[in-house]
Amino acid sequence: MITTTADPLVSPSLQRELADRIPGTRTAQLPTGHLPFAERPEQWRTLITDFLAEHTTTA
């Protein structure tokens, strides 16, 4: 789960609470607001592609 530090709509504490309630969740935090994919696209893309690479199987 990607959490953010300056989200005006969903507080960081609420984001952490949600992550804590999902078993096995790993979190990464970006210093951004509500739209990390728009505000920090390179960092967001790296987190997503790294996660997908870990979970991609080859046939």
Secondary structure, 3 states (H helix, E strand, C coil): CEEECCCCCCCHHHHHHHHHHCCCCCCEEECCCCCHHHHCHHHHHHHHHHHHHHCCCCC
